[in-house]
Amino acid sequence: MSTLSEILRNLDENSPMTNREIAVQEVSEFKSSEKRKWMILGQLYYRNKTRILDHKRWIIGEGGAKVEAQNLANNKLVHGHLRKLTDQKTGYLLSKPFSIQTDGPDEYLDLLNDYFGKEYKRQLKDIGENAITNGIGWKQVYYDENGKLCTKIIPPHECVPLWKDNAHTELDAFIRFYDQIVYEAKTKKTISIIEFWDLNGMLSFSQDKLSSDGYVTAGELRGHFVIEDANGVEQQMNWEKVPFIPYKYNKEEMPLVEILDTLVDDYDQKVSSNSNNLDDLPNSIMVLKNYDGADLGEARHNLAQYRMVKVSGEGGLDTVSLDIDTEAYADHVERLRKSIYEFGRGVDTQSKEFGNSPTGVALRFMYSDLDMDANTIDTEFQASLERELWFVDQDIYNKLEKDFSEYDVTFLFNRDIPINETEAINNVKNSVGILSDETSISNHPWTTDPKEEMERKKNEDKSAMEEDASRQFAFDQKPTAPGGGEDE
């Protein structure tokens, strides 16, 4: 995607393009780009709408013309490899709530946990799916009707970023286009809206003509958000950054479908073709000699009804057996499946190793490809969360007049890897006295929230100490009999 500076350098100095003209040109180019085609294909494959669904079978007709076969089986078997791999990656890295650490005060940590709460963590899993399917996902920062800072996911195939640099790290401007339903009198129509966002605000317009009066166009430049002053007067305000956050699957912004589509298509095609062969091909072919009848259809009828057919002269009926090479088919499909999970960097749960109760070391080896891909996503998402944190720090300062931006914040993703539970528990028990209680509790397989578990453990220890103290106090207060003995 072009950077805004590159666009402006290519313009005639005497006739600079307006933001509206830049937006129209960029949207037009993006709609026909390969990048957008891959995004749409990735979304289709995630919904199991693969190319096999458009498959047709052809035969050579009269005059050598190719015609579609209507009497042959055309099974279209879809295998959801892309969906499984995508869900596997997001489930592995993003299904568990992430943790936040900071060297700032507890007040700052509490505020961050409020901003990045349960709803946000659910949204992060959705943006992960978006990024893998499209190569990049987008979130917009905005204020809701209650003045709360929020983010929402924007469809990537409706987004055209204008980057400041070729590394795609910072935005110069952002273009979003989408369809909107409107009513002209009693007629329902759909118009296309284009929004151009930069540091000066947001320009929204449409090129669709609704009536003889002209085009639908908002035309006016609006702020990124609106606030009310003490007198209830609305003011248009802008952030110091364009309020859109990219979440990349990898630095190339390449969707998973671009890596695997040929392998997945071949898998669907081979399995579907094998199914067609099982439906179409008989166990044998009949060889009919000197048939004494009108046509072959009559012969098939006589065989089906009377179990015999009339021949003449030296005629007869022989059969030729048909053998389908199932071993070669099975071997090819197995190699395809292995390649899909190898180059898709996932875990094939149908692998034989899963049935042998693998140890922790074996499990880590089996998950090594998935873990490597998760590392890439982790790195990209950390950068995105830091961009989003900037807006959070600004909102805290605007509302509380407290600046926490100088403190470091770390987001820790808790990966959901299967483990040998008994082995893990024994390892934790053997580490008591060597590691801190917090580390031991964090690594116990039954722990879902280490911080909450530490608090419960602390309260239990405190209650036990209080109960022991109460018993000791009761024992000390117990009366004794004269002479120093206990009163029976």
C-alpha positions as CSV (number, residue, x, y, z in Angstrom):
1,M,0.0,0.0,0.0
2,S,1.3,3.5,-0.8
3,T,2.5,5.9,1.7
4,L,0.9,9.4,1.7
5,S,4.3,11.0,1.1
6,E,4.8,8.8,-2.0
7,I,1.4,9.8,-3.4
8,L,2.1,13.5,-2.9
9,R,5.5,13.2,-4.5
10,N,3.9,11.9,-7.7
11,L,1.5,14.8,-8.0
12,D,1.9,17.8,-10.2
13,E,3.0,20.7,-8.1
14,N,0.4,23.0,-9.7
15,S,-2.5,20.6,-9.3
16,P,-2.3,18.8,-5.9
17,M,-5.0,16.2,-5.2
18,T,-7.5,16.8,-2.5
19,N,-8.0,14.2,0.3
20,R,-11.2,13.2,-1.4
21,E,-9.4,12.5,-4.7
22,I,-6.7,10.6,-2.9
23,A,-9.3,8.5,-1.1
24,V,-11.2,7.7,-4.3
25,Q,-8.1,6.7,-6.2
26,E,-6.7,4.5,-3.4
27,V,-10.1,2.7,-2.9
28,S,-10.3,2.1,-6.6
29,E,-6.8,0.5,-6.7
30,F,-7.4,-1.5,-3.5
31,K,-10.6,-3.0,-4.7
32,S,-8.9,-4.6,-7.7
33,S,-5.7,-5.5,-5.8
34,E,-4.3,-9.0,-5.2
35,K,-4.1,-8.2,-1.5
36,R,-7.9,-7.7,-1.2
37,K,-8.6,-10.8,-3.3
38,W,-6.6,-12.9,-0.8
39,M,-8.5,-11.3,2.1
40,I,-11.9,-12.2,0.6
41,L,-10.6,-15.7,-0.2
42,G,-9.3,-16.2,3.3
43,Q,-12.8,-15.2,4.7
44,L,-14.5,-17.7,2.3
45,Y,-12.1,-20.5,3.2
46,Y,-12.6,-19.9,6.9
47,R,-16.3,-20.4,6.3
48,N,-15.5,-23.6,4.4
49,K,-16.5,-22.1,1.1
50,T,-13.5,-23.5,-0.9
51,R,-13.0,-23.7,-4.7
52,I,-14.2,-27.3,-4.8
53,L,-17.8,-26.0,-4.5
54,D,-17.5,-24.5,-8.0
55,H,-16.1,-27.8,-9.5
56,K,-17.8,-29.2,-12.6
57,R,-17.1,-32.4,-14.5
58,W,-16.7,-32.3,-18.3
59,I,-16.8,-34.8,-21.1
60,I,-16.1,-34.6,-24.8
61,G,-19.4,-34.2,-26.7
62,E,-20.4,-34.2,-30.4
63,G,-17.9,-32.6,-32.7
64,G,-15.2,-32.7,-29.9
65,A,-16.8,-29.9,-27.9
66,K,-16.4,-29.9,-24.2
67,V,-19.7,-30.1,-22.3
68,E,-20.6,-30.5,-18.7
69,A,-21.4,-34.0,-17.6
70,Q,-24.8,-34.3,-16.1
71,N,-24.9,-38.0,-15.5
72,L,-21.6,-38.4,-13.6
73,A,-21.2,-38.0,-9.9
74,N,-19.8,-34.6,-8.9
75,N,-19.2,-34.9,-5.1
76,K,-17.9,-31.7,-3.6
77,L,-16.2,-32.6,-0.3
78,V,-15.0,-29.6,1.7
79,H,-12.4,-30.1,4.5
80,G,-12.1,-27.3,7.0
81,H,-8.3,-27.3,7.3
82,L,-8.1,-23.5,7.2
83,R,-10.7,-23.1,9.9
84,K,-9.2,-25.7,12.1
85,L,-5.7,-24.2,11.8
86,T,-7.0,-20.6,12.5
87,D,-9.0,-21.7,15.5
88,Q,-6.0,-23.7,16.7
89,K,-3.7,-20.7,16.6
90,T,-6.1,-18.3,18.3
91,G,-7.1,-20.9,20.9
92,Y,-3.5,-21.7,21.7
93,L,-2.3,-18.1,22.1
94,L,-5.4,-16.0,22.8
95,S,-8.1,-18.2,24.5
96,K,-6.7,-17.7,28.0
97,P,-6.9,-14.2,29.5
98,F,-3.6,-12.4,29.2
99,S,-1.8,-10.8,32.2
100,I,-0.6,-7.3,32.6
101,Q,2.5,-6.3,34.4
102,T,3.8,-2.7,35.1
103,D,6.4,-1.0,37.1
104,G,3.9,1.7,37.9
105,P,1.7,2.1,41.0
106,D,-1.1,-0.3,41.9
107,E,-3.6,2.4,40.8
108,Y,-2.3,2.3,37.3
109,L,-2.4,-1.6,37.2
110,D,-6.0,-1.5,38.4
111,L,-6.9,1.1,35.7
112,L,-5.3,-1.1,33.0
113,N,-7.2,-4.1,34.1
114,D,-10.4,-2.1,33.8
115,Y,-9.6,-0.9,30.3
116,F,-8.4,-4.4,29.2
117,G,-11.2,-6.3,30.8
118,K,-13.0,-9.5,29.9
119,E,-14.9,-8.0,26.9
120,Y,-11.6,-6.7,25.5
121,K,-9.9,-10.1,25.9
122,R,-12.7,-11.7,24.0
123,Q,-12.3,-9.1,21.3
124,L,-8.6,-9.8,21.1
125,K,-9.3,-13.5,20.2
126,D,-11.6,-12.2,17.4
127,I,-9.0,-9.8,16.0
128,G,-6.5,-12.7,16.1
129,E,-8.9,-14.7,13.8
130,N,-9.2,-11.6,11.6
131,A,-5.5,-11.2,11.3
132,I,-4.8,-14.9,10.4
133,T,-7.6,-14.9,7.9
134,N,-6.8,-11.6,6.2
135,G,-3.1,-11.1,7.0
136,I,-3.9,-8.0,9.0
137,G,-6.8,-7.0,11.3
138,W,-7.9,-3.5,12.2
139,K,-9.4,-1.9,15.3
140,Q,-10.8,1.5,15.6
141,V,-10.6,3.6,18.8
142,Y,-13.7,5.6,19.7
143,Y,-15.9,6.9,22.5
144,D,-19.3,5.4,23.1
145,E,-22.4,7.4,24.0
146,N,-21.4,7.3,27.7
147,G,-17.9,8.7,27.0
148,K,-16.1,5.4,27.6
149,L,-13.1,4.6,25.5
150,C,-13.8,1.6,23.3
151,T,-12.4,-0.3,20.3
152,K,-14.2,-2.1,17.6
153,I,-13.0,-4.5,14.8
154,I,-13.2,-3.2,11.2
155,P,-13.4,-5.6,8.2
156,P,-9.9,-5.5,6.7
157,H,-11.2,-5.7,3.1
158,E,-12.8,-2.3,3.7
159,C,-9.6,-0.6,4.9
160,V,-6.8,1.2,3.0
161,P,-4.0,2.3,5.3
162,L,-1.6,5.1,4.1
163,W,1.6,4.4,5.9
164,K,4.4,6.8,6.9
165,D,7.1,4.3,6.2
166,N,7.7,1.2,4.1
167,A,7.9,-1.0,7.3
168,H,4.2,-0.2,8.0
169,T,4.7,0.9,11.6
170,E,2.9,4.3,11.7
171,L,-0.1,5.7,9.9
172,D,-0.2,8.9,7.9
173,A,-3.8,8.5,7.1
174,F,-6.5,5.8,6.9
175,I,-9.3,5.3,4.4
176,R,-12.4,3.2,5.2
177,F,-15.1,2.4,2.7
178,Y,-18.4,0.5,3.2
179,D,-21.9,0.2,2.0
180,Q,-24.8,1.8,3.7
181,I,-28.6,1.4,3.2
182,V,-30.6,4.6,2.8
183,Y,-34.1,5.4,1.9
184,E,-35.0,8.0,-0.8
185,A,-38.7,8.6,-0.4
186,K,-40.1,5.0,-0.4
187,T,-37.2,3.5,-2.3
188,K,-34.5,1.4,-0.5
189,K,-31.0,2.0,-1.9
190,T,-27.5,1.1,-1.0
191,I,-24.8,3.7,-1.3
192,S,-21.0,3.5,-0.8
193,I,-19.5,5.7,1.9
194,I,-15.8,6.6,2.0
195,E,-14.1,8.0,5.1
196,F,-10.7,9.7,5.0
197,W,-9.0,9.9,8.5
198,D,-5.9,11.9,9.2
199,L,-4.6,14.1,12.0
200,N,-6.9,16.9,10.9
201,G,-10.0,14.9,11.5
202,M,-12.4,12.7,9.4
203,L,-13.9,13.5,6.0
204,S,-16.9,11.4,5.0
205,F,-18.5,11.4,1.6
206,S,-20.2,9.3,-1.1
207,Q,-20.0,9.3,-4.9
208,D,-23.4,7.7,-5.3
209,K,-26.1,9.8,-6.9
210,L,-29.5,9.5,-5.2
211,S,-31.6,12.2,-6.9
212,S,-31.4,15.0,-9.4
213,D,-30.3,17.3,-6.7
214,G,-26.8,15.9,-6.7
215,Y,-24.6,13.5,-4.9
216,V,-24.8,12.3,-1.4
217,T,-21.9,13.9,0.5
218,A,-21.3,14.8,4.1
219,G,-18.4,17.0,2.8
220,E,-17.6,18.6,6.1
221,L,-14.4,17.7,8.1
222,R,-15.3,16.3,11.5
223,G,-13.2,15.6,14.5
224,H,-12.1,12.1,15.6
225,F,-14.5,12.4,18.5
226,V,-16.9,14.9,20.2
227,I,-16.9,16.2,23.8
228,E,-19.2,18.5,25.7
229,D,-17.8,21.5,27.6
230,A,-19.2,22.7,30.9
231,N,-21.9,24.6,29.1
232,G,-23.1,21.5,27.2
233,V,-21.6,22.8,23.9
234,E,-20.2,20.1,21.7
235,Q,-16.6,20.4,20.5
236,Q,-14.8,18.5,17.8
237,M,-11.6,17.0,19.0
238,N,-8.7,15.1,17.4
239,W,-6.2,12.6,18.7
240,E,-2.5,13.2,18.0
241,K,-2.5,9.8,16.2
242,V,-4.8,8.3,13.6
243,P,-7.2,6.2,15.7
244,F,-6.8,2.9,14.0
245,I,-4.7,0.0,15.3
246,P,-3.2,-2.7,13.0
247,Y,-2.9,-6.3,14.2
248,K,-0.7,-8.3,11.8
249,Y,-0.5,-12.0,11.4
250,N,3.1,-11.6,10.2
251,K,5.3,-8.8,9.0
252,E,4.5,-9.5,5.4
253,E,0.7,-9.2,6.3
254,M,0.2,-12.5,4.4
255,P,-2.9,-14.5,5.3
256,L,-2.8,-18.2,6.0
257,V,-4.9,-19.0,2.9
258,E,-2.1,-17.6,0.6
259,I,0.3,-20.1,2.1
260,L,-2.0,-23.2,1.9
261,D,-4.7,-22.7,-0.8
262,T,-3.0,-25.0,-3.4
263,L,-2.6,-27.8,-0.8
264,V,-6.1,-27.5,0.5
265,D,-7.6,-27.3,-3.0
266,D,-5.7,-30.4,-4.1
267,Y,-6.8,-32.3,-0.9
268,D,-10.5,-31.4,-1.6
269,Q,-10.1,-32.3,-5.2
270,K,-8.5,-35.7,-4.7
271,V,-10.9,-36.8,-2.0
272,S,-13.9,-35.7,-4.1
273,S,-12.5,-37.4,-7.2
274,N,-12.1,-40.6,-5.3
275,S,-15.7,-40.4,-4.1
276,N,-16.8,-39.8,-7.7
277,N,-14.9,-42.9,-8.8
278,L,-16.6,-45.0,-6.1
279,D,-20.0,-43.8,-7.4
280,D,-19.3,-44.0,-11.1
281,L,-17.0,-46.9,-11.7
282,P,-18.5,-50.4,-11.5
283,N,-16.5,-53.4,-10.1
284,S,-16.1,-54.6,-13.7
285,I,-16.8,-53.8,-17.3
286,M,-19.0,-56.1,-19.5
287,V,-17.7,-57.0,-22.9
288,L,-20.6,-58.0,-25.2
289,K,-19.8,-59.9,-28.4
290,N,-22.2,-60.2,-31.4
291,Y,-25.2,-58.8,-29.5
292,D,-28.5,-59.7,-31.2
293,G,-30.5,-56.7,-30.1
294,A,-31.3,-53.1,-31.0
295,D,-29.0,-51.2,-28.6
296,L,-27.0,-51.4,-25.4
297,G,-29.8,-50.0,-23.3
298,E,-31.9,-53.0,-24.2
299,A,-29.1,-55.3,-23.2
300,R,-28.8,-53.6,-19.8
301,H,-32.5,-53.9,-19.3
302,N,-32.5,-57.6,-20.2
303,L,-29.6,-58.2,-17.8
304,A,-31.3,-56.4,-15.0
305,Q,-34.7,-58.0,-15.5
306,Y,-34.0,-61.5,-16.9
307,R,-30.4,-62.0,-15.8
308,M,-29.6,-63.0,-19.4
309,V,-29.0,-61.4,-22.8
310,K,-29.4,-62.9,-26.3
311,V,-26.3,-63.1,-28.6
312,S,-25.8,-64.5,-32.0
313,G,-23.0,-66.5,-33.8
314,E,-19.8,-66.7,-31.8
315,G,-21.2,-64.0,-29.4
316,G,-20.8,-64.0,-25.6
317,L,-20.5,-61.9,-22.5
318,D,-17.3,-61.5,-20.6
319,T,-16.3,-59.2,-17.8
320,V,-13.1,-57.2,-17.2
321,S,-12.3,-56.4,-13.5
322,L,-11.5,-52.8,-12.5
323,D,-9.0,-52.2,-9.7
324,I,-8.8,-48.7,-8.1
325,D,-5.3,-48.0,-6.8
326,T,-6.4,-47.1,-3.3
327,E,-2.9,-47.4,-1.9
328,A,-1.5,-44.6,-4.1
329,Y,-4.5,-42.5,-3.3
330,A,-4.2,-42.9,0.4
331,D,-0.5,-42.2,0.3
332,H,-1.0,-39.0,-1.6
333,V,-3.8,-37.7,0.6
334,E,-1.7,-38.5,3.7
335,R,1.2,-36.6,2.4
336,L,-1.1,-33.7,1.5
337,R,-2.5,-33.6,5.0
338,K,1.0,-33.7,6.5
339,S,2.1,-30.8,4.3
340,I,-1.0,-28.7,5.2
341,Y,-0.2,-29.0,8.9
342,E,3.6,-28.6,8.4
343,F,3.5,-25.4,6.3
344,G,0.4,-24.1,8.1
345,R,2.4,-24.5,11.3
346,G,-0.2,-26.4,13.2
347,V,-0.7,-29.6,15.1
348,D,-2.4,-32.6,13.4
349,T,-4.5,-34.1,16.1
350,Q,-5.0,-37.2,14.0
351,S,-1.4,-38.0,14.2
352,K,-0.5,-41.4,15.7
353,E,1.6,-39.8,18.4
354,F,-1.5,-38.3,20.1
355,G,-2.7,-41.8,21.0
356,N,0.4,-42.8,23.0
357,S,0.0,-40.4,26.0
358,P,3.1,-38.3,25.1
359,T,5.2,-36.9,27.9
360,G,5.7,-33.1,28.4
361,V,8.9,-33.2,26.2
362,A,7.1,-35.0,23.4
363,L,4.1,-32.6,23.5
364,R,6.4,-29.6,23.3
365,F,8.1,-31.1,20.3
366,M,4.7,-31.8,18.6
367,Y,3.7,-28.2,19.3
368,S,7.0,-26.7,18.1
369,D,5.6,-25.4,14.8
370,L,2.5,-24.0,16.4
371,D,4.6,-22.4,19.1
372,M,6.9,-20.8,16.4
373,D,3.9,-19.3,14.7
374,A,2.5,-18.1,18.0
375,N,5.8,-16.3,18.7
376,T,5.4,-14.4,15.5
377,I,1.8,-13.4,16.3
378,D,2.9,-12.6,19.9
379,T,5.6,-10.2,18.6
380,E,3.2,-8.4,16.2
381,F,0.4,-8.2,18.8
382,Q,2.7,-6.8,21.5
383,A,3.5,-3.8,19.1
384,S,-0.2,-3.4,18.5
385,L,-1.1,-3.4,22.2
386,E,1.6,-0.7,22.8
387,R,-0.1,1.5,20.1
388,E,-3.4,0.9,21.8
389,L,-1.9,1.7,25.2
390,W,-1.1,5.2,24.0
391,F,-4.8,6.0,23.6
392,V,-5.5,4.5,27.1
393,D,-2.8,6.6,28.7
394,Q,-4.2,9.7,27.0
395,D,-7.7,8.9,28.1
396,I,-6.5,8.4,31.7
397,Y,-4.7,11.8,31.6
398,N,-7.7,13.6,30.1
399,K,-10.1,12.2,32.8
400,L,-8.0,11.9,35.9
401,E,-5.1,14.4,35.1
402,K,-2.6,11.7,35.9
403,D,0.2,10.8,33.6
404,F,1.3,7.1,33.7
405,S,2.8,7.0,30.3
406,E,6.4,6.9,31.7
407,Y,5.9,3.5,33.2
408,D,6.6,0.3,31.3
409,V,3.7,-2.1,30.7
410,T,4.1,-5.7,29.6
411,F,1.3,-7.9,28.2
412,L,1.8,-11.6,28.9
413,F,-0.1,-14.2,26.7
414,N,-0.9,-17.4,28.6
415,R,-0.6,-20.2,26.0
416,D,-3.0,-23.1,26.2
417,I,-0.8,-26.1,25.5
418,P,-1.9,-29.6,26.5
419,I,0.3,-31.1,29.2
420,N,0.8,-34.3,31.0
421,E,-1.0,-33.2,34.1
422,T,0.4,-35.8,36.6
423,E,4.0,-35.0,35.4
424,A,3.3,-31.2,35.8
425,I,1.9,-31.6,39.3
426,N,4.9,-33.7,40.4
427,N,7.3,-31.1,39.0
428,V,5.5,-28.4,41.0
429,K,5.7,-30.5,44.2
430,N,9.4,-31.1,43.7
431,S,10.1,-27.4,43.3
432,V,8.6,-26.4,46.6
433,G,11.3,-24.6,48.6
434,I,13.3,-24.0,45.4
435,L,10.9,-21.6,43.6
436,S,8.7,-18.9,45.0
437,D,5.1,-19.8,45.8
438,E,3.9,-17.5,43.0
439,T,6.0,-19.3,40.4
440,S,4.8,-22.7,41.7
441,I,1.2,-21.7,41.7
442,S,1.4,-20.1,38.2
443,N,2.8,-23.4,36.8
444,H,0.2,-25.7,38.5
445,P,-2.2,-27.1,35.8
446,W,-5.3,-26.4,37.9
447,T,-4.5,-22.7,38.3
448,T,-6.6,-20.4,36.1
449,D,-5.8,-17.1,37.6
450,P,-2.4,-17.0,39.5
451,K,-3.1,-13.7,41.2
452,E,-6.5,-14.8,42.5
453,E,-5.1,-18.1,43.6
454,M,-2.4,-16.4,45.6
455,E,-5.0,-14.2,47.3
456,R,-7.1,-17.2,48.2
457,K,-4.0,-19.0,49.6
458,K,-3.1,-15.9,51.6
459,N,-6.6,-15.7,53.1
460,E,-6.6,-19.4,53.9
461,D,-3.3,-19.2,55.7
462,K,-4.5,-16.1,57.6
463,S,-7.7,-17.9,58.6
464,A,-5.7,-20.9,59.8
465,M,-3.4,-18.7,61.9
466,E,-6.4,-16.9,63.5
467,E,-8.0,-20.3,64.3
468,D,-4.8,-21.6,65.9
469,A,-4.5,-18.4,67.9
470,S,-8.1,-18.7,69.0
471,R,-7.6,-22.2,70.2
472,Q,-4.4,-21.2,72.0
473,F,-6.2,-18.3,73.7
474,A,-9.1,-20.7,74.8
475,F,-6.6,-23.1,76.2
476,D,-4.7,-20.4,78.1
477,Q,-8.0,-19.1,79.6
478,K,-9.1,-22.6,80.8
479,P,-9.5,-22.5,84.7
480,T,-7.3,-24.7,86.9
481,A,-8.1,-26.5,90.2
482,P,-6.7,-25.4,93.6
483,G,-3.2,-26.7,94.1
484,G,-2.2,-26.2,90.5
485,G,-4.0,-29.1,89.0
486,E,-6.6,-28.9,86.2
487,D,-10.3,-28.6,87.2
488,E,-12.0,-31.8,86.3
